[in-house]
Amino acid sequence: MAYFYFVVATFPFALYFLMLAYLHFQRTPFLVDGRRDFLALALACSGFFFIGPGQLLAPWGACAVWRAKIWILVAALVVCVTALIASNLRPRLIVYNATLETLRKTLTTVALELDDDARWSGAAMNLPSLNIQFYAEDSRFGRVTTLSCFGVSRSNLEWRRVAHALRIALKKDASSRRGAWLIFAFLGATLLCVDYYVFARHFDQLRDAVMFYLSI
């Protein structure tokens, strides 16, 4: 059962690391909505949830009644809770393969196109005509910049205008590749190789574990 738990926990993370490697390998920055980025991370952590808290949501009494269908109910509950959390997150934009230093000029150009009164205040940008303020900060891991909307009024429509204009502008930017993609690629490939080794060497145990959960 331990091998089954290991594969379930690490396989989604392997795919997530490979996705990060691909994004950092691109020569142009890639912009994604903060909610979608959160959902991708939640999906990567789904294996760890299954082998941990997920087991607590499926007590043996419920398993005896619902049998394998209990996992459908657990999955539906997790999806609903994750979607609820994502919908209540502060509006954010995540820009992969870009640092604040390289992104600042593009942000200034886009902001002035949308609002002539746009101004920087440290790492915060204010667009008074759109009633939008956002804070830009670098990530400690990889070349990632986060734009977090703040303030009393946060219009989703105007925020989408900013995101659309920034996405178009970023397609014109080009940057040199850095070594971050190698780290993510190494982590993802290593986990995939270990998963394949475990799958090939302990196939019978993994099959028995799958049949156990399907026949509960």
Disulfide bonds with the S-S distance in Angstrom:
none
